[in-house]
Amino acid sequence: MTSQTRQLFGTDGIRGVAGEFPLTLESTYLIGRALGHDLIRGDAHASVVIGQDTRESSSWIADRVLLGLVSSGCEVHSAGVITTPGVAYLARSRKHAAGVVISASHNPWTDNGIKVFSGDGYKLPDSHELAIEQEIFALLQNPERHAPAPVLPTPSLPGEASLRHAYIEWLAQNVKTDLSGIRVLVDCANGAATAEAPELFRACGIQATYRNASPDGQNINQQCGALHPETLARAVAETKGQFDLGVTFDGDADRVLFSDANGRVVNGDGVLLVVARDMQSRGALTGSTIVATTMSNMGLEIALRQAGIRMLRANVGDKYVLEEMLKTGAILGGEQSGHIIFRDGEATTGDGLLTALRVMEIMARSAKPLADLIGDLKVFPQTIQNIRVREKIPFARVPEIQRTIEAAERELNGNGRVVVRYSGTEALARVMVEAESEEKMKVLAENIADAIKRALGV
């Protein structure tokens, strides 16, 4: 099934404005109930672990989903505020039937979302999400028949501290290199990383200083974190040698971006290059292959090829990167946005904390700064334009748009790329153009964006 077939689930769960459908008091309860019904059909004693980020709406949404799960007969354990990959780890390691995360990741505080992991720690396949979605709509037809029990379960906050500690201990135990010499400036985005990063980095002996680690329910991602990596990079540059590395998470810490000691932003492409070459040098990169996405820069592909590493491209979305990894046997994959997936251990999804530790381990083992590790990466100029649209009509069905895309590809003639796609979570068309010439890149992107605006724009 495709994401277009589904009406509620996008590329990263259900997402919307908190308080509006599908994230109302009634619908969030029924979402929990539908998920519970699905789990109980497979296991009459199904248990679920639930976690959330720091948005002010996350606690009431978590409480409503929890109530729906309990009303369906599930046993529910709350980890409170925890990263998205933390819930995936707990679902897998504690043998729960599912893990549920209340978060809208990098979106503004007014948004929220519900994402579900299966008991093996992987995000649900599209077909399973569609089945749950159909049950949600069936319950919405007669919501009064599914009123919650009068006795409410224990609230989702503060949750069980032992669950958060178990996740932190697992991450720390995987570190095999002395990291005590690394000085790091960390941006927690006023999000979920605030709950785990300080304890984890302290356990690993890392010399860390923190920014944006005081969430108030409304400041998550606000001019900080992985949405604004240049802010942390500028802070690192201004300290003039005080830090070896900058690390910046998004709201639920499933992705991470970096700054080198000079204040240069390093995105997911740079991380993939650093990690892939390190694994290749140790004979640990299965098949000398990694998986990136259609958005990854051509410069990454060229640098990897020079190192004898093949790069496959998947659709945008970490679940699609993972699907391609499972299909091909690749053990490293990721996105330019900072979702990096490691399959050489127990991880099943992108994990910003794990990625940060891996990068620091490579720096410590090689005794090289991050700038040197990616110094030969020649990035093609790239621009991305977002166009708000009325509806997501396939571009191939709109002749004007298709002609403009084809004309751009002819003009590039293999010395660049055009990627035009719809957002999986918003009513946006995204136009990405790469070219050796920055001027040509901008002109072609504007031509395609103008064609989309004329045909489909709001």
C-alpha positions in Angstrom: 0.0 0.0 0.0 1.2 3.5 -0.6 1.1 6.5 1.7 -1.5 8.0 -0.7 -3.8 5.1 0.0 -3.8 5.9 3.7 -5.6 8.9 5.0 -4.3 9.2 8.6 -0.8 7.6 8.5 1.9 9.5 6.7 5.6 8.6 6.3 6.1 9.0 10.1 2.8 8.0 11.8 -0.2 10.2 12.3 0.5 13.9 12.5 -1.5 17.1 12.8 -2.4 20.1 14.9 -3.0 19.1 18.5 -6.6 19.5 19.4 -7.8 19.2 15.8 -8.8 16.0 14.0 -7.2 13.5 14.1 -5.6 14.7 17.4 -8.8 15.5 19.4 -9.7 14.1 22.8 -12.1 11.7 21.1 -10.0 10.6 18.1 -6.8 10.0 20.1 -8.7 7.8 22.5 -10.2 5.9 19.6 -6.8 5.6 17.9 -5.5 3.9 21.1 -8.5 1.7 21.2 -8.2 0.6 17.5 -4.5 -0.1 18.0 -5.4 -2.1 21.2 -8.0 -4.2 19.3 -5.4 -5.0 16.7 -2.8 -6.1 19.3 -5.3 -8.1 21.4 -6.3 -10.1 18.3 -2.8 -11.3 18.0 -2.1 -11.7 21.8 -4.8 -11.7 24.4 -2.2 -10.5 27.0 -0.5 -7.8 24.8 1.5 -5.1 26.5 2.6 -1.7 25.2 5.2 0.8 26.1 4.4 4.5 25.5 6.7 7.5 25.5 6.4 11.2 24.6 8.3 14.4 23.8 8.1 17.7 25.7 5.2 19.5 23.9 2.5 20.7 26.2 -0.1 18.5 24.3 2.0 15.3 24.5 0.9 14.4 28.0 -2.9 14.6 27.3 -2.6 12.9 24.0 -0.5 10.1 25.6 -3.1 9.8 28.4 -5.9 9.4 25.9 -4.0 6.9 23.7 -3.1 5.0 26.9 -6.7 5.0 28.0 -7.8 3.6 24.6 -5.2 0.8 24.8 -6.2 -0.1 28.4 -9.9 -0.1 27.4 -9.1 -2.6 24.7 -7.5 -4.9 27.3 -3.8 -4.0 26.8 -1.3 -3.6 29.6 0.5 -0.3 29.2 3.9 0.9 30.6 4.8 4.6 30.3 8.4 5.7 29.9 7.4 9.3 30.2 9.5 11.8 28.3 11.9 9.7 26.1 13.4 9.8 22.6 11.6 8.0 19.8 14.3 5.4 19.4 14.2 4.8 23.1 10.6 3.6 22.8 11.7 1.3 19.8 14.4 -0.2 22.0 12.1 -0.8 24.9 9.4 -2.4 22.8 12.0 -4.8 21.5 14.1 -5.5 24.6 11.1 -5.8 27.0 9.1 -8.0 24.5 6.1 -5.7 24.3 3.6 -6.1 21.5 4.1 -2.5 20.4 5.7 0.8 21.3 3.9 4.1 20.9 5.5 7.6 20.7 3.6 10.8 21.0 5.7 13.4 19.1 5.7 15.5 16.0 9.5 15.3 15.8 10.8 18.6 14.2 7.4 20.2 13.8 6.3 23.3 15.8 5.0 22.8 19.4 1.4 23.3 18.2 1.6 20.1 16.2 1.8 16.6 17.5 1.7 13.0 16.3 1.3 9.3 17.1 3.8 6.8 15.7 3.8 3.1 16.3 6.5 0.5 16.5 5.8 -3.2 16.4 7.2 -5.6 19.0 10.4 -6.1 17.1 11.2 -2.4 17.2 10.5 -1.6 13.6 7.9 0.9 12.3 4.7 -0.7 11.1 4.5 -1.5 7.4 2.1 0.6 5.3 -0.3 -2.3 4.9 -0.6 -2.7 8.7 -1.1 1.0 9.2 -3.9 0.9 6.7 -5.6 -1.9 8.5 -5.5 0.0 11.8 -6.6 3.1 10.1 -9.7 1.3 8.8 -10.6 0.2 12.3 -10.1 3.8 13.5 -12.7 5.1 11.0 -15.0 2.3 11.9 -14.9 3.3 15.6 -15.4 7.0 14.6 -18.7 6.0 13.0 -20.2 5.2 16.5 -17.9 6.8 19.1 -20.6 6.7 21.8 -20.5 2.9 21.8 -16.8 2.9 22.8 -16.8 5.3 25.7 -13.9 4.9 28.1 -14.2 3.2 31.4 -15.0 5.6 34.4 -11.8 4.5 36.2 -8.8 6.1 34.6 -5.4 4.4 34.5 -2.2 5.9 35.9 -1.2 9.1 34.0 1.6 8.8 31.4 3.8 11.3 33.3 6.3 11.0 34.9 6.5 7.4 33.7 8.8 4.7 34.9 12.3 6.0 35.4 13.7 2.5 35.2 12.7 2.3 31.5 14.6 5.4 30.6 17.6 4.2 32.6 17.6 0.8 30.7 17.7 2.6 27.4 20.6 4.8 28.5 22.5 1.8 29.9 22.1 0.0 26.6 23.6 2.9 24.6 26.5 3.4 27.0 27.4 -0.3 27.0 27.8 -0.2 23.2 30.6 2.4 23.5 34.0 0.6 23.2 36.2 3.7 22.9 37.5 6.2 25.5 35.5 9.4 24.8 36.8 11.4 27.8 39.0 13.6 25.7 36.1 15.0 23.5 34.6 18.3 24.3 31.1 18.7 22.9 28.5 21.5 22.7 25.0 19.9 22.7 21.7 21.4 21.5 18.8 19.3 22.9 16.2 21.4 21.0 14.2 21.7 24.3 12.9 18.2 23.3 13.2 14.6 24.3 17.0 14.5 24.3 16.9 16.7 27.4 15.7 13.6 29.3 18.5 11.3 28.3 21.5 13.1 26.7 23.1 14.5 30.0 23.0 11.1 31.8 24.2 9.2 28.8 27.1 11.5 27.9 28.1 11.7 31.6 28.2 7.9 31.7 30.5 7.8 28.7 32.9 10.4 30.2 32.2 13.0 27.5 32.9 16.6 28.4 29.5 18.1 27.4 28.0 21.5 27.7 24.2 21.9 27.0 22.0 24.4 25.2 18.3 24.5 24.8 17.8 21.9 27.6 15.0 23.6 29.5 11.7 22.6 27.8 8.6 24.6 28.8 6.1 22.8 26.5 6.2 25.5 23.8 9.9 26.0 23.0 10.6 22.6 21.4 12.5 23.2 18.1 12.1 26.9 18.5 15.0 28.5 16.7 17.2 25.6 17.9 18.0 22.0 17.3 18.4 20.1 14.0 16.1 22.5 12.2 18.6 25.3 12.9 22.0 23.6 12.9 23.7 26.9 11.9 22.9 28.3 15.3 24.9 25.7 17.2 27.6 25.8 14.5 28.0 29.6 15.0 28.2 29.1 18.8 31.0 26.5 18.3 32.9 28.9 16.0 32.6 31.8 18.4 34.2 29.8 21.3 37.4 29.6 19.3 38.7 26.1 20.1 36.7 25.4 23.3 34.8 22.5 21.6 35.8 19.7 19.3 32.3 19.0 18.1 28.7 20.4 18.1 25.8 18.0 18.3 22.2 19.1 17.7 19.1 16.9 18.0 15.6 17.3 16.7 12.5 17.3 19.0 12.3 13.5 19.5 16.1 12.9 18.9 15.7 10.3 16.2 18.0 12.4 14.1 21.1 14.5 14.7 23.3 17.0 12.9 26.8 18.1 13.7 29.2 21.0 13.6 32.9 20.6 13.2 35.3 22.5 15.5 35.4 25.3 12.9 31.7 25.9 12.9 30.9 24.1 9.7 27.5 22.2 9.7 27.8 18.5 8.9 24.5 16.9 7.8 23.5 13.3 7.3 25.4 13.0 4.1 28.6 13.9 5.8 27.9 11.4 8.7 27.2 8.6 6.2 30.5 9.3 4.5 32.4 9.3 7.8 30.8 6.1 9.1 30.8 4.2 5.9 34.5 4.8 5.3 35.3 3.8 8.9 33.3 0.6 8.6 34.8 -0.2 5.2 38.3 0.3 6.6 37.6 -2.2 9.4 36.0 -4.7 7.0 32.7 -4.2 8.7 30.6 -2.7 5.9 28.6 -5.7 4.5 28.7 -5.7 0.8 30.5 -2.4 0.7 27.0 -0.9 0.3 25.0 1.8 2.1 21.5 3.1 1.5 20.8 6.8 1.2 17.7 8.6 -0.3 16.8 10.5 -3.4 17.7 13.7 -1.5 21.4 12.8 -0.8 23.9 14.9 -2.6 25.7 13.6 -5.7 29.0 14.6 -4.0 28.4 11.9 -1.4 27.8 9.3 -4.1 31.1 10.3 -5.8 33.1 10.3 -2.6 31.8 6.8 -1.6 32.5 5.5 -5.1 36.1 6.6 -4.7 36.3 4.6 -1.5 34.9 1.5 -3.2 31.5 1.8 -1.6 28.2 1.5 -3.5 25.3 3.9 -2.6 21.7 2.8 -3.2 18.9 5.4 -3.1 15.5 4.8 -1.4 12.4 7.1 -1.2 12.6 9.8 1.5 11.6 8.6 4.9 13.7 6.5 7.3 11.2 3.6 7.1 11.8 3.4 3.4 15.6 3.5 3.9 15.2 0.7 6.4 13.1 -1.4 4.0 15.8 -1.1 1.3 18.5 -2.0 3.9 16.5 -5.1 4.9 16.0 -6.0 1.2 19.7 -5.6 0.2 21.4 -6.6 3.4 23.0 -3.2 3.9 23.9 -2.4 7.5 24.3 1.3 7.2 21.7 3.8 5.8 20.3 7.2 6.4 19.0 10.6 5.3 20.5 14.0 4.7 18.3 15.3 7.5 20.2 13.2 10.1 18.3 10.0 10.4 21.1 7.4 10.5 20.3 3.7 10.8 22.8 1.1 12.0 22.1 -2.6 11.6 25.4 -3.9 12.9 23.9 -4.1 16.4 20.4 -4.1 17.9 19.1 -0.7 16.6 16.0 -0.8 14.5 15.4 2.9 13.7 17.3 6.1 13.4 18.8 7.1 16.8 20.4 10.6 17.3 22.1 9.6 20.5 23.6 6.4 19.1 24.7 8.3 16.0 26.4 11.0 18.1 28.3 8.3 20.0 29.4 6.5 16.8 30.8 9.8 15.3 32.6 10.5 18.5 34.1 7.0 18.6 35.4 7.4 15.1 37.0 10.8 16.0 38.6 9.3 19.1 39.9 6.1 17.3 41.3 8.0 14.4 42.6 11.0 16.4 41.2 13.2 13.6 38.8 16.1 13.9 35.5 15.8 12.0 36.6 18.5 9.5 39.5 16.2 8.4 37.2 13.1 8.2 35.0 14.8 5.5 37.5 17.2 4.0 37.3 15.7 0.6 33.5 15.7 0.3 32.7 18.0 -2.6 29.1 19.0 -2.3 27.1 19.9 -5.4 25.1 23.1 -4.9 21.6 22.1 -4.0 18.4 24.0 -3.5 15.0 22.9 -2.1 11.8 24.8 -2.6 8.6 24.0 -0.8 5.3 24.8 -2.5 2.0 24.5 -0.7 -0.6 22.7 -2.8 -4.3 22.2 -2.8 -4.1 18.4 -3.5 -1.4 15.9 -4.2 -2.0 15.0 -7.8 0.8 12.8 -9.3 3.1 15.1 -11.2 3.1 12.7 -14.2 -0.6 13.5 -14.6 0.0 17.2 -14.9 1.5 17.9 -18.4 2.9 21.4 -17.6 4.7 20.1 -14.6 6.0 17.0 -16.3 7.3 19.0 -19.3 9.1 21.4 -17.0 10.8 18.6 -15.1 11.9 16.9 -18.3 13.3 20.1 -19.7 15.3 20.6 -16.6 16.7 17.1 -16.7 17.7 17.5 -20.4 19.5 20.7 -19.5 21.5 19.1 -16.7 22.5 16.2 -19.0 23.7 14.0 -16.2 25.6 16.8 -14.4 23.0 17.2 -11.7 19.7 15.9 -10.4 16.1 16.8 -10.2 13.8 15.3 -7.4 10.2 16.5 -7.2 8.0 14.8 -4.6 5.2 15.5 -2.1 5.8 15.7 1.7 4.6 12.7 3.5 3.2 14.7 6.4 2.1 18.1 4.9 0.3 19.5 1.9 3.6 20.5 0.3 5.4 19.8 -3.0 9.2 19.7 -2.6 11.5 20.6 -5.5 15.2 19.7 -5.1 17.7 20.5 -7.8 21.4 19.8 -7.8 23.8 21.2 -10.4 27.5 22.0 -10.8 26.4 25.6 -11.6 24.6 27.4 -8.7 23.0 29.8 -11.1 21.6 27.0 -13.3 20.4 25.2 -10.2 18.4 28.2 -9.0 16.8 28.9 -12.4 15.7 25.3 -12.9 14.3 25.0 -9.4 12.3 28.2 -9.9 11.0 27.1 -13.2 9.6 23.8 -11.7 8.3 25.6 -8.6 6.4 28.1 -10.8 4.9 25.3 -12.9 3.6 23.6 -9.7 2.2 26.9 -8.3 0.4 27.6 -11.5 -1.1 24.1 -11.7 -1.6 23.0 -8.1 -0.7 25.9 -5.8 -2.9 27.2 -3.0 
